[in-house]
Amino acid sequence: MTALAVAIAIALPALGAALAQGQIVSATIDAAWRQPEALGDARGVMILGLAFTEALAIYGLLIAFLLYGKV
């Protein structure tokens, strides 16, 4: 039962982070396409958003490690 919880704790945040990162990059490319002179600002916001999104995936990995330690 714990193995299933660990698998879910890793899989769901990874899936969510992947989808969110795809949306972030897509929106940034769209913004750069519409207004190329604002690319520098959009790039900074994109990197910040990607970092926060990746942090959520790392929290899922941390929870999986904590669950696995209770076996």
N, CA and C atoms as a LAMMPS dump frame, in Angstrom:
ITEM: TIMESTEP
0
ITEM: NUMBER OF ATOMS
213
ITEM: BOX BOUNDS ff ff ff
-5.0000000000000000e+02 5.0000000000000000e+02
-5.0000000000000000e+02 5.0000000000000000e+02
-5.0000000000000000e+02 5.0000000000000000e+02
ITEM: ATOMS id mol type element x y z
1 1 1 N 0.825 -1.201 0
2 1 2 C 0 0 0
3 1 3 C 0.866 1.26 0
4 2 1 N 1.989 1.197 0.73
5 2 2 C 2.873 2.349 0.764
6 2 3 C 3.518 2.586 -0.594
7 3 1 N 3.802 1.495 -1.32
8 3 2 C 4.406 1.642 -2.65
9 3 3 C 3.458 2.393 -3.589
10 4 1 N 2.178 2.129 -3.48
11 4 2 C 1.209 2.85 -4.301
12 4 3 C 1.168 4.329 -3.927
13 5 1 N 1.226 4.612 -2.648
14 5 2 C 1.236 6.008 -2.198
15 5 3 C 2.486 6.725 -2.688
16 6 1 N 3.626 6.04 -2.663
17 6 2 C 4.872 6.645 -3.15
18 6 3 C 4.778 6.911 -4.644
19 7 1 N 4.244 5.949 -5.393
20 7 2 C 4.102 6.129 -6.842
21 7 3 C 3.188 7.304 -7.168
22 8 1 N 2.094 7.428 -6.446
23 8 2 C 1.171 8.54 -6.679
24 8 3 C 1.811 9.861 -6.262
25 9 1 N 2.567 9.837 -5.165
26 9 2 C 3.21 11.064 -4.681
27 9 3 C 4.271 11.56 -5.647
28 10 1 N 4.839 10.683 -6.445
29 10 2 C 5.814 11.11 -7.443
30 10 3 C 5.128 11.451 -8.762
31 11 1 N 4.166 10.619 -9.179
32 11 2 C 3.572 10.752 -10.507
33 11 3 C 2.695 11.994 -10.663
34 12 1 N 1.841 12.264 -9.703
35 12 2 C 0.921 13.394 -9.858
36 12 3 C 1.628 14.75 -9.884
37 13 1 N 2.548 15.036 -8.964
38 13 2 C 3.253 16.322 -9.074
39 13 3 C 4.101 16.432 -10.34
40 14 1 N 4.683 15.318 -10.771
41 14 2 C 5.48 15.358 -12.002
42 14 3 C 4.604 15.657 -13.212
43 15 1 N 3.438 15.032 -13.255
44 15 2 C 2.511 15.288 -14.359
45 15 3 C 2.01 16.735 -14.326
46 16 1 N 1.626 17.191 -13.149
47 16 2 C 1.154 18.567 -13.022
48 16 3 C 2.228 19.586 -13.378
49 17 1 N 3.448 19.333 -12.927
50 17 2 C 4.547 20.254 -13.239
51 17 3 C 4.847 20.267 -14.73
52 18 1 N 4.81 19.107 -15.363
53 18 2 C 5.074 19.052 -16.806
54 18 3 C 4.022 19.819 -17.593
55 19 1 N 2.761 19.642 -17.233
56 19 2 C 1.693 20.367 -17.926
57 19 3 C 1.791 21.872 -17.683
58 20 1 N 2.079 22.253 -16.45
59 20 2 C 2.187 23.672 -16.123
60 20 3 C 3.379 24.311 -16.828
61 21 1 N 4.493 23.6 -16.877
62 21 2 C 5.663 24.153 -17.547
63 21 3 C 5.421 24.304 -19.041
64 22 1 N 4.698 23.377 -19.626
65 22 2 C 4.335 23.512 -21.034
66 22 3 C 3.472 24.736 -21.287
67 23 1 N 2.527 24.987 -20.392
68 23 2 C 1.678 26.173 -20.522
69 23 3 C 2.487 27.455 -20.35
70 24 1 N 3.415 27.461 -19.4
71 24 2 C 4.232 28.651 -19.151
72 24 3 C 5.078 28.984 -20.365
73 25 1 N 5.744 27.983 -20.914
74 25 2 C 6.603 28.219 -22.081
75 25 3 C 5.754 28.613 -23.291
76 26 1 N 4.611 27.986 -23.462
77 26 2 C 3.724 28.324 -24.57
78 26 3 C 3.252 29.773 -24.483
79 27 1 N 2.879 30.205 -23.286
80 27 2 C 2.428 31.592 -23.111
81 27 3 C 3.565 32.581 -23.351
82 28 1 N 4.768 32.206 -22.944
83 28 2 C 5.91 33.094 -23.167
84 28 3 C 6.241 33.212 -24.648
85 29 1 N 6.194 32.116 -25.366
86 29 2 C 6.447 32.153 -26.809
87 29 3 C 5.37 32.969 -27.509
88 30 1 N 4.133 32.803 -27.063
89 30 2 C 3.038 33.579 -27.637
90 30 3 C 3.235 35.075 -27.376
91 31 1 N 3.66 35.416 -26.165
92 31 2 C 3.904 36.826 -25.833
93 31 3 C 5.058 37.389 -26.659
94 32 1 N 6.097 36.601 -26.852
95 32 2 C 7.237 37.059 -27.656
96 32 3 C 6.843 37.22 -29.118
97 33 1 N 5.97 36.368 -29.59
98 33 2 C 5.512 36.46 -30.967
99 33 3 C 4.671 37.722 -31.179
100 34 1 N 3.849 38.063 -30.194
101 34 2 C 2.992 39.236 -30.324
102 34 3 C 3.74 40.544 -30.096
103 35 1 N 4.707 40.532 -29.174
104 35 2 C 5.416 41.762 -28.824
105 35 3 C 6.902 41.443 -28.594
106 36 1 N 7.675 41.374 -29.659
107 36 2 C 9.071 40.941 -29.553
108 36 3 C 9.94 41.841 -28.664
109 37 1 N 9.606 43.111 -28.549
110 37 2 C 10.443 44.008 -27.748
111 37 3 C 10.313 43.75 -26.245
112 38 1 N 9.305 43.032 -25.828
113 38 2 C 9.116 42.705 -24.412
114 38 3 C 9.635 41.314 -24.071
115 39 1 N 10.474 40.754 -24.927
116 39 2 C 10.954 39.385 -24.723
117 39 3 C 11.784 39.252 -23.449
118 40 1 N 12.588 40.245 -23.126
119 40 2 C 13.418 40.179 -21.92
120 40 3 C 12.591 40.08 -20.652
121 41 1 N 11.538 40.893 -20.569
122 41 2 C 10.657 40.842 -19.392
123 41 3 C 9.913 39.51 -19.325
124 42 1 N 9.434 39.052 -20.471
125 42 2 C 8.691 37.795 -20.503
126 42 3 C 9.596 36.624 -20.131
127 43 1 N 10.855 36.681 -20.558
128 43 2 C 11.785 35.598 -20.244
129 43 3 C 12.043 35.517 -18.745
130 44 1 N 12.183 36.659 -18.093
131 44 2 C 12.406 36.662 -16.65
132 44 3 C 11.231 36.1 -15.88
133 45 1 N 10.038 36.48 -16.29
134 45 2 C 8.832 35.972 -15.64
135 45 3 C 8.695 34.47 -15.902
136 46 1 N 9.061 34.037 -17.108
137 46 2 C 8.98 32.617 -17.432
138 46 3 C 9.923 31.799 -16.547
139 47 1 N 11.135 32.25 -16.376
140 47 2 C 12.102 31.522 -15.555
141 47 3 C 11.629 31.454 -14.113
142 48 1 N 11.077 32.531 -13.615
143 48 2 C 10.546 32.529 -12.252
144 48 3 C 9.377 31.55 -12.12
145 49 1 N 8.478 31.553 -13.078
146 49 2 C 7.351 30.621 -13.057
147 49 3 C 7.801 29.171 -13.158
148 50 1 N 8.811 28.91 -13.988
149 50 2 C 9.33 27.545 -14.103
150 50 3 C 9.984 27.096 -12.801
151 51 1 N 10.669 27.993 -12.138
152 51 2 C 11.308 27.64 -10.861
153 51 3 C 10.269 27.301 -9.801
154 52 1 N 9.204 28.093 -9.712
155 52 2 C 8.149 27.803 -8.734
156 52 3 C 7.436 26.494 -9.059
157 53 1 N 7.204 26.241 -10.333
158 53 2 C 6.541 25.011 -10.737
159 53 3 C 7.405 23.797 -10.429
160 54 1 N 8.696 23.907 -10.677
161 54 2 C 9.608 22.802 -10.388
162 54 3 C 9.709 22.558 -8.887
163 55 1 N 9.596 23.606 -8.099
164 55 2 C 9.622 23.446 -6.646
165 55 3 C 8.445 22.596 -6.179
166 56 1 N 7.294 22.754 -6.808
167 56 2 C 6.143 21.927 -6.438
168 56 3 C 6.394 20.462 -6.747
169 57 1 N 7.059 20.178 -7.861
170 57 2 C 7.393 18.786 -8.188
171 57 3 C 8.397 18.228 -7.187
172 58 1 N 9.325 19.044 -6.747
173 58 2 C 10.31 18.599 -5.762
174 58 3 C 9.636 18.327 -4.427
175 59 1 N 8.615 19.094 -4.071
176 59 2 C 7.862 18.81 -2.846
177 59 3 C 7.189 17.442 -2.935
178 60 1 N 6.665 17.094 -4.096
179 60 2 C 6.08 15.769 -4.283
180 60 3 C 7.116 14.67 -4.106
181 61 1 N 8.328 14.905 -4.619
182 61 2 C 9.408 13.936 -4.439
183 61 3 C 9.789 13.816 -2.965
184 62 1 N 9.816 14.923 -2.269
185 62 2 C 10.125 14.904 -0.836
186 62 3 C 9.068 14.114 -0.063
187 63 1 N 7.811 14.31 -0.395
188 63 2 C 6.745 13.56 0.264
189 63 3 C 6.883 12.068 -0.034
190 64 1 N 7.263 11.731 -1.267
191 64 2 C 7.465 10.325 -1.614
192 64 3 C 8.6 9.725 -0.791
193 65 1 N 9.68 10.462 -0.614
194 65 2 C 10.794 9.969 0.206
195 65 3 C 10.342 9.782 1.661
196 66 1 N 9.551 10.713 2.153
197 66 2 C 9.058 10.584 3.526
198 66 3 C 8.132 9.369 3.681
199 67 1 N 7.291 9.143 2.687
200 67 2 C 6.418 7.965 2.742
201 67 3 C 7.212 6.672 2.63
202 68 1 N 8.223 6.67 1.779
203 68 2 C 9.03 5.469 1.579
204 68 3 C 9.851 5.143 2.813
205 69 1 N 10.227 6.142 3.568
206 69 2 C 10.984 5.924 4.797
207 69 3 C 10.18 5.244 5.88
208 70 1 N 8.845 5.223 5.746
209 70 2 C 7.979 4.611 6.766
210 70 3 C 7.697 3.146 6.486
211 71 1 N 8.355 2.555 5.486
212 71 2 C 8.118 1.141 5.147
213 71 3 C 8.691 0.255 6.227
